[in-house]
Structure formats: structure tokens, C-alpha cells
């Protein structure tokens, strides 16, 4: 097996840590009565939890996982750039007060990465079985 030490990947235990942080932030945003700045802070904590989850190793890190990471990063990057380019003129044209900030864009990119990564792994395992 090749050595993938050149990738910036955290130990596997950070998957659980990231999920716990994201879950606590999500629950706190629903349960707590907040001041106006609190939702942004909780969104930042939620994004941090997802980032830890994304950067953590899988239990078995092999070539297929590395390929899934690269494909998922590429898709998430393309969608993120597309959103960043298309959304501001679209909102201006629609005269919409909806403001999409950096946090929302980061959240979208992380969610796209996670969905794409696990979708790729599921598809790869199905192809292996066939």
C-alpha cells in the first residue's frame, strides 16, 4: 500500500469528534433562544464540525478512498465556484434581499463533498460486487 502522508488528513477519531461538534451546534441552534449574533457563531461551529469530519481518515485509507477524495473535492470546488459566480448577479437581477455569505458557501461545498464522497464509495463497492 502506498504512503499517503502527503495528504492533510486527520486521524480517524476526528470523524466522531466532528460529528459530535456539528450535532451539538445543530441542536443548540434549534433549542437555544439566541441573540442576533448567535446563529452565525453556531453556523461557524457546525461548519468546523463538518470540516473535521471531512478531513478525518477513513478506517481503511487506500487508493479508492484517495480517488474518491480527489473526485469529491473537484466536484465540490466546481459547484462552489459556480455558486459564487452565478448567485450574486442572479440575486441582483431578481432584486432579492437574500444574501449568501461565505459561511453558506462553505457549508454548501462541504455538504456537496460529503454527499459526493460517500456516493462515489457506494458506487465503487457496487461495481466491485458486480
SERO-433953 format. One record per residue: residue number from 1; chain; x, y, z of N, C-alpha, C in turn. Coordinates in pm, 1 decimal, padded with zeros to 6 digits. Layout:
# residues N
[doke NUM,"A",[X,Y,Z],[X,Y,Z],[X,Y,Z]]
...
END
This chain:
# residues 130
[doke 1,"A",[00083.7,-00118.6,00000.0],[00000.0,00000.0,00000.0],[00088.2,00124.8,00000.0]]
[doke 2,"A",[00048.8,00221.9,-00078.8],[00125.5,00345.9,-00087.7],[00109.3,00427.8,00039.7]]
[doke 3,"A",[00206.1,00514.1,00061.8],[00202.4,00600.8,00178.3],[00137.4,00733.0,00137.5]]
[doke 4,"A",[00028.7,00767.8,00202.3],[-00044.1,00889.9,00168.8],[-00020.2,00998.8,00273.0]]
[doke 5,"A",[00100.0,01002.5,00328.8],[00129.3,01100.3,00432.7],[00130.3,01243.6,00378.7]]
[doke 6,"A",[00140.8,01259.0,00248.2],[00144.9,01393.1,00191.4],[00007.1,01458.4,00189.0]]
[doke 7,"A",[-00098.5,01379.7,00208.5],[-00232.3,01436.9,00217.9],[-00253.5,01490.6,00359.1]]
[doke 8,"A",[-00321.7,01603.8,00369.3],[-00352.2,01657.8,00501.6],[-00477.3,01588.4,00553.2]]
[doke 9,"A",[-00455.9,01481.6,00628.5],[-00567.5,01403.2,00679.5],[-00547.3,01382.8,00829.2]]
[doke 10,"A",[-00653.7,01405.9,00903.6],[-00650.3,01387.3,01048.4],[-00674.7,01240.7,01083.0]]
[doke 11,"A",[-00640.8,01199.1,01203.6],[-00670.7,01061.1,01244.8],[-00820.9,01032.4,01241.4]]
[doke 12,"A",[-00855.2,00905.8,01230.6],[-00994.3,00862.6,01215.8],[-01084.0,00906.9,01331.0]]
[doke 13,"A",[-01029.1,00921.6,01450.6],[-01112.2,00959.8,01565.9],[-01175.9,01097.9,01547.9]]
[doke 14,"A",[-01121.5,01180.0,01458.2],[-01177.9,01312.4,01434.9],[-01311.0,01306.9,01360.2]]
[doke 15,"A",[-01343.5,01194.7,01297.3],[-01475.9,01179.4,01235.9],[-01583.3,01191.2,01343.2]]
[doke 16,"A",[-01565.5,01116.7,01451.7],[-01662.4,01120.6,01561.9],[-01663.7,01258.1,01628.2]]
[doke 17,"A",[-01545.9,01315.9,01648.8],[-01537.0,01449.0,01710.0],[-01611.1,01551.0,01623.8]]
[doke 18,"A",[-01587.8,01546.9,01493.3],[-01654.4,01639.6,01402.3],[-01804.9,01622.9,01401.5]]
[doke 19,"A",[-01851.4,01498.6,01399.9],[-01996.0,01473.9,01402.4],[-02058.6,01522.1,01532.8]]
[doke 20,"A",[-01989.5,01501.3,01643.5],[-02041.8,01547.1,01772.9],[-02049.8,01699.2,01776.7]]
[doke 21,"A",[-01945.3,01766.0,01730.5],[-01945.3,01913.1,01728.0],[-02057.7,01964.8,01638.8]]
[doke 22,"A",[-02072.7,01907.0,01519.7],[-02178.5,01950.5,01427.8],[-02316.4,01923.9,01487.0]]
[doke 23,"A",[-02334.3,01808.7,01549.7],[-02464.2,01775.1,01608.8],[-02498.6,01869.0,01724.3]]
[doke 24,"A",[-02401.5,01898.1,01809.4],[-02425.4,01989.5,01921.7],[-02462.1,02128.4,01869.5]]
[doke 25,"A",[-02392.7,02175.9,01767.7],[-02423.4,02307.7,01710.4],[-02562.4,02308.6,01647.7]]
[doke 26,"A",[-02598.2,02201.2,01577.3],[-02730.9,02194.1,01514.9],[-02840.6,02191.6,01620.5]]
[doke 27,"A",[-02822.0,02112.0,01724.2],[-02922.1,02104.0,01831.2],[-02930.9,02236.4,01906.4]]
[doke 28,"A",[-02817.1,02297.4,01934.2],[-02816.1,02425.2,02005.5],[-02886.0,02534.2,01925.6]]
[doke 29,"A",[-02872.1,02532.0,01793.7],[-02937.2,02635.2,01712.2],[-03089.0,02621.9,01714.8]]
[doke 30,"A",[-03138.5,02501.0,01738.5],[-03283.2,02479.1,01745.0],[-03336.0,02506.8,01885.8]]
[doke 31,"A",[-03261.2,02465.0,01986.6],[-03309.1,02468.4,02124.7],[-03291.4,02605.2,02190.8]]
[doke 32,"A",[-03178.2,02667.8,02169.8],[-03146.1,02790.8,02242.5],[-03220.3,02911.6,02188.8]]
[doke 33,"A",[-03259.8,02998.7,02281.1],[-03314.4,03128.8,02245.0],[-03194.0,03220.4,02227.4]]
[doke 34,"A",[-03174.4,03270.6,02105.9],[-03046.1,03333.5,02074.7],[-03055.6,03483.1,02050.2]]
[doke 35,"A",[-02943.2,03547.9,02074.2],[-02929.5,03686.4,02033.4],[-02895.7,03687.1,01884.0]]
[doke 36,"A",[-02897.6,03802.4,01819.0],[-02877.2,03805.9,01673.1],[-02743.9,03749.3,01623.2]]
[doke 37,"A",[-02639.0,03753.4,01703.6],[-02509.0,03703.6,01658.7],[-02491.7,03553.4,01679.3]]
[doke 38,"A",[-02573.2,03493.1,01762.0],[-02555.5,03352.5,01795.9],[-02574.1,03258.2,01676.7]]
[doke 39,"A",[-02672.2,03278.3,01588.4],[-02685.4,03184.6,01475.2],[-02559.7,03177.7,01388.6]]
[doke 40,"A",[-02493.9,03289.4,01366.9],[-02370.8,03290.9,01286.7],[-02260.0,03213.7,01356.8]]
[doke 41,"A",[-02250.8,03230.1,01486.9],[-02149.4,03158.2,01564.0],[-02175.1,03008.6,01558.8]]
[doke 42,"A",[-02300.6,02968.8,01577.1],[-02333.9,02826.4,01572.8],[-02313.4,02768.9,01433.1]]
[doke 43,"A",[-02340.0,02848.4,01329.8],[-02314.0,02801.7,01193.4],[-02164.0,02779.8,01173.3]]
[doke 44,"A",[-02082.8,02868.4,01229.0],[-01937.2,02850.5,01220.4],[-01892.5,02724.0,01292.2]]
[doke 45,"A",[-01950.1,02696.5,01408.0],[-01916.3,02575.1,01482.7],[-01961.6,02451.8,01404.9]]
[doke 46,"A",[-02080.4,02458.3,01344.0],[-02131.6,02347.5,01263.0],[-02037.9,02320.3,01145.0]]
[doke 47,"A",[-01994.5,02425.4,01078.2],[-01901.6,02412.0,00965.1],[-01768.6,02353.7,01012.4]]
[doke 48,"A",[-01720.4,02396.7,01127.7],[-01596.8,02340.7,01183.3],[-01612.2,02190.2,01208.0]]
[doke 49,"A",[-01725.9,02149.0,01262.1],[-01751.3,02006.6,01283.9],[-01751.0,01928.6,01154.3]]
[doke 50,"A",[-01817.0,01982.5,01051.3],[-01817.1,01915.2,00920.6],[-01676.6,01909.9,00861.5]]
[doke 51,"A",[-01599.8,02015.7,00880.0],[-01462.8,02017.8,00828.0],[-01377.0,01910.6,00895.0]]
[doke 52,"A",[-01389.6,01895.2,01025.6],[-01316.3,01788.8,01095.1],[-01358.8,01651.9,01043.2]]
[doke 53,"A",[-01488.6,01634.6,01019.9],[-01540.4,01508.4,00967.0],[-01481.3,01479.4,00829.2]]
[doke 54,"A",[-01476.7,01580.5,00744.7],[-01426.5,01564.2,00608.0],[-01276.3,01535.1,00606.9]]
[doke 55,"A",[-01201.2,01599.8,00693.7],[-01055.6,01584.6,00692.8],[-01005.7,01460.5,00766.1]]
[doke 56,"A",[-01095.1,01386.0,00828.6],[-01053.4,01266.7,00902.7],[-01038.8,01147.8,00808.8]]
[doke 57,"A",[-00942.4,01062.0,00842.0],[-00918.3,00940.3,00764.2],[-01036.7,00845.6,00773.6]]
[doke 58,"A",[-01050.2,00764.9,00672.3],[-01138.9,00650.0,00681.5],[-01063.2,00542.2,00757.9]]
[doke 59,"A",[-01133.2,00441.6,00806.0],[-01064.3,00334.8,00879.4],[-00962.5,00265.4,00790.8]]
[doke 60,"A",[-00998.1,00249.8,00666.3],[-00907.2,00186.6,00570.4],[-00883.1,00286.3,00457.5]]
[doke 61,"A",[-00768.7,00347.5,00457.2],[-00734.9,00450.6,00358.1],[-00654.9,00385.4,00245.6]]
[doke 62,"A",[-00717.7,00365.3,00130.2],[-00649.1,00302.5,00018.0],[-00663.1,00390.0,-00106.5]]
[doke 63,"A",[-00621.5,00336.3,-00221.4],[-00624.5,00413.9,-00345.7],[-00765.9,00455.6,-00384.2]]
[doke 64,"A",[-00864.0,00370.1,-00358.2],[-01002.3,00403.0,-00391.9],[-01051.2,00521.5,-00307.9]]
[doke 65,"A",[-01015.2,00524.5,-00181.8],[-01055.2,00634.7,-00094.0],[-00988.6,00764.2,-00139.6]]
[doke 66,"A",[-00861.1,00756.4,-00174.0],[-00789.4,00875.4,-00220.6],[-00852.9,00927.9,-00349.3]]
[doke 67,"A",[-00886.9,00837.5,-00439.9],[-00953.1,00878.7,-00564.4],[-01089.0,00941.6,-00534.6]]
[doke 68,"A",[-01163.6,00882.4,-00442.0],[-01293.6,00938.4,-00403.3],[-01276.3,01078.5,-00345.8]]
[doke 69,"A",[-01171.0,01099.0,-00267.7],[-01144.2,01232.5,-00212.0],[-01117.1,01333.9,-00323.3]]
[doke 70,"A",[-01030.8,01295.5,-00417.7],[-00997.9,01387.3,-00527.0],[-01120.2,01421.1,-00612.3]]
[doke 71,"A",[-01198.1,01320.5,-00647.5],[-01317.8,01343.8,-00729.4],[-01416.6,01432.6,-00653.6]]
[doke 72,"A",[-01435.2,01405.5,-00526.6],[-01530.4,01482.2,-00446.3],[-01486.0,01626.9,-00427.2]]
[doke 73,"A",[-01357.5,01647.2,-00404.7],[-01306.0,01783.7,-00391.4],[-01326.2,01859.8,-00522.1]]
[doke 74,"A",[-01299.5,01793.3,-00633.7],[-01315.5,01859.6,-00763.2],[-01461.5,01899.1,-00787.6]]
[doke 75,"A",[-01554.2,01808.2,-00761.1],[-01696.0,01840.3,-00781.3],[-01741.2,01952.0,-00687.5]]
[doke 76,"A",[-01701.4,01944.7,-00561.7],[-01740.7,02047.7,-00465.4],[-01681.9,02183.5,-00503.5]]
[doke 77,"A",[-01558.9,02184.1,-00550.9],[-01495.1,02308.3,-00592.7],[-01567.3,02369.8,-00712.7]]
[doke 78,"A",[-01599.3,02288.0,-00810.4],[-01668.5,02338.1,-00929.6],[-01804.7,02396.0,-00891.9]]
[doke 79,"A",[-01880.2,02325.3,-00809.9],[-02011.9,02375.1,-00769.0],[-01997.5,02502.0,-00685.2]]
[doke 80,"A",[-01899.7,02505.6,-00595.0],[-01877.8,02624.7,-00513.6],[-01842.8,02746.7,-00596.8]]
[doke 81,"A",[-01755.3,02729.5,-00693.5],[-01718.7,02840.7,-00782.1],[-01839.0,02882.8,-00866.5]]
[doke 82,"A",[-01915.0,02786.0,-00915.1],[-02035.3,02816.9,-00992.8],[-02133.8,02899.3,-00909.3]]
[doke 83,"A",[-02155.6,02857.9,-00785.0],[-02246.1,02932.6,-00696.8],[-02192.9,03073.4,-00673.9]]
[doke 84,"A",[-02062.9,03086.0,-00648.8],[-02003.1,03216.7,-00622.1],[-02011.6,03309.6,-00742.7]]
[doke 85,"A",[-02008.1,03252.8,-00862.9],[-02014.0,03334.8,-00983.8],[-02157.4,03368.1,-01022.9]]
[doke 86,"A",[-02245.9,03270.8,-01015.8],[-02381.7,03287.3,-01068.4],[-02476.7,03354.1,-00969.4]]
[doke 87,"A",[-02464.2,03324.6,-00841.7],[-02563.1,03371.2,-00745.5],[-02569.5,03523.0,-00728.0]]
[doke 88,"A",[-02457.7,03595.9,-00715.6],[-02470.2,03741.3,-00697.4],[-02543.4,03813.0,-00811.9]]
[doke 89,"A",[-02508.8,03787.1,-00939.1],[-02586.0,03853.3,-01044.7],[-02732.9,03809.5,-01047.5]]
[doke 90,"A",[-02757.8,03684.3,-01014.8],[-02895.2,03634.0,-01012.1],[-02976.2,03704.4,-00904.0]]
[doke 91,"A",[-02918.4,03722.0,-00786.9],[-02987.3,03791.9,-00678.0],[-03008.9,03939.1,-00713.1]]
[doke 92,"A",[-02912.2,03999.0,-00780.8],[-02926.0,04137.9,-00823.1],[-03037.4,04151.1,-00926.1]]
[doke 93,"A",[-03042.5,04058.9,-01020.6],[-03144.2,04060.7,-01124.9],[-03283.9,04037.7,-01066.3]]
[doke 94,"A",[-03293.8,03949.4,-00968.0],[-03423.3,03919.3,-00906.5],[-03460.3,04020.8,-00798.8]]
[doke 95,"A",[-03369.5,04113.1,-00770.5],[-03388.4,04214.3,-00665.9],[-03425.7,04148.4,-00533.6]]
[doke 96,"A",[-03354.1,04043.1,-00504.9],[-03380.4,03965.2,-00384.2],[-03290.1,04011.9,-00270.9]]
[doke 97,"A",[-03346.0,04023.1,-00151.3],[-03262.6,04062.4,-00037.3],[-03178.6,03946.8,00017.5]]
[doke 98,"A",[-03195.8,03827.5,-00038.4],[-03122.5,03711.0,00009.6],[-02973.1,03732.6,-00010.3]]
[doke 99,"A",[-02901.7,03729.9,00097.4],[-02756.5,03745.9,00090.8],[-02691.5,03613.5,00128.0]]
[doke 100,"A",[-02616.2,03559.6,00036.0],[-02544.4,03435.4,00062.4],[-02401.6,03473.2,00096.9]]
[doke 101,"A",[-02361.6,03437.4,00216.6],[-02229.4,03473.3,00264.1],[-02129.6,03361.1,00248.4]]
[doke 102,"A",[-02013.1,03386.1,00299.9],[-01904.2,03289.1,00293.1],[-01939.9,03163.0,00370.6]]
[doke 103,"A",[-02007.6,03178.8,00483.9],[-02044.4,03061.8,00563.4],[-02138.6,02969.1,00486.9]]
[doke 104,"A",[-02236.6,03025.8,00420.8],[-02330.8,02943.9,00344.3],[-02260.6,02873.8,00228.6]]
[doke 105,"A",[-02168.1,02944.4,00164.8],[-02092.2,02884.4,00055.4],[-02003.8,02770.8,00107.0]]
[doke 106,"A",[-01937.0,02792.7,00219.6],[-01854.0,02687.2,00279.3],[-01939.0,02567.1,00318.2]]
[doke 107,"A",[-02056.2,02592.1,00374.0],[-02146.6,02483.6,00411.4],[-02190.9,02405.3,00288.5]]
[doke 108,"A",[-02223.7,02474.9,00181.5],[-02265.1,02407.3,00058.1],[-02152.2,02321.6,00002.0]]
[doke 109,"A",[-02031.9,02374.7,-00000.7],[-01917.5,02299.6,-00054.0],[-01890.1,02175.6,00030.6]]
[doke 110,"A",[-01893.6,02188.9,00162.5],[-01870.1,02073.0,00249.5],[-01979.0,01967.0,00232.7]]
[doke 111,"A",[-02103.8,02010.5,00224.0],[-02213.8,01914.2,00206.1],[-02203.1,01843.1,00071.4]]
[doke 112,"A",[-02169.3,01916.2,-00032.8],[-02151.7,01854.5,-00164.7],[-02037.2,01754.4,-00160.4]]
[doke 113,"A",[-01928.7,01791.0,-00093.2],[-01815.5,01698.7,-00080.4],[-01858.0,01570.1,-00009.9]]
[doke 114,"A",[-01926.3,01582.6,00102.4],[-01965.6,01464.7,00181.1],[-02058.0,01374.1,00101.4]]
[doke 115,"A",[-02159.4,01432.0,00039.1],[-02253.6,01351.3,-00039.9],[-02181.7,01284.1,-00156.0]]
[doke 116,"A",[-02099.9,01359.5,-00226.6],[-02028.5,01304.7,-00342.0],[-01930.1,01196.4,-00299.8]]
[doke 117,"A",[-01857.8,01214.9,-00190.8],[-01758.8,01118.8,-00143.1],[-01824.9,00984.8,-00111.5]]
[doke 118,"A",[-01930.9,00989.2,-00033.3],[-01994.7,00863.1,00004.7],[-02071.8,00800.8,-00111.5]]
[doke 119,"A",[-02124.5,00882.6,-00200.6],[-02189.0,00829.8,-00321.3],[-02086.5,00756.3,-00408.1]]
[doke 120,"A",[-01969.0,00814.6,-00423.2],[-01861.2,00752.3,-00500.3],[-01820.8,00619.1,-00437.9]]
[doke 121,"A",[-01808.4,00615.2,-00305.6],[-01771.6,00490.3,-00238.1],[-01878.5,00383.0,-00255.8]]
[doke 122,"A",[-02004.2,00422.1,-00245.5],[-02113.6,00325.3,-00264.1],[-02112.1,00271.2,-00406.2]]
[doke 123,"A",[-02096.3,00359.7,-00503.8],[-02093.0,00316.4,-00643.8],[-01972.9,00225.7,-00669.9]]
[doke 124,"A",[-01858.1,00257.8,-00613.1],[-01738.1,00175.7,-00632.8],[-01755.9,00037.0,-00572.9]]
[doke 125,"A",[-01817.7,00028.6,-00457.3],[-01841.2,-00101.4,-00394.4],[-01941.5,-00183.7,-00474.3]]
[doke 126,"A",[-02041.6,-00117.6,-00531.0],[-02138.8,-00189.0,-00615.6],[-02071.7,-00245.1,-00740.0]]
[doke 127,"A",[-01983.7,-00165.2,-00801.4],[-01913.1,-00211.8,-00921.0],[-01820.4,-00328.1,-00888.3]]
[doke 128,"A",[-01759.8,-00325.5,-00770.1],[-01673.0,-00434.4,-00728.1],[-01751.3,-00564.7,-00712.4]]
[doke 129,"A",[-01872.7,-00553.7,-00661.1],[-01955.5,-00672.8,-00638.0],[-02007.4,-00731.8,-00768.5]]
[doke 130,"A",[-02025.3,-00648.5,-00869.7],[-02079.4,-00697.8,-00998.7],[-01976.1,-00769.6,-01080.9]]
END
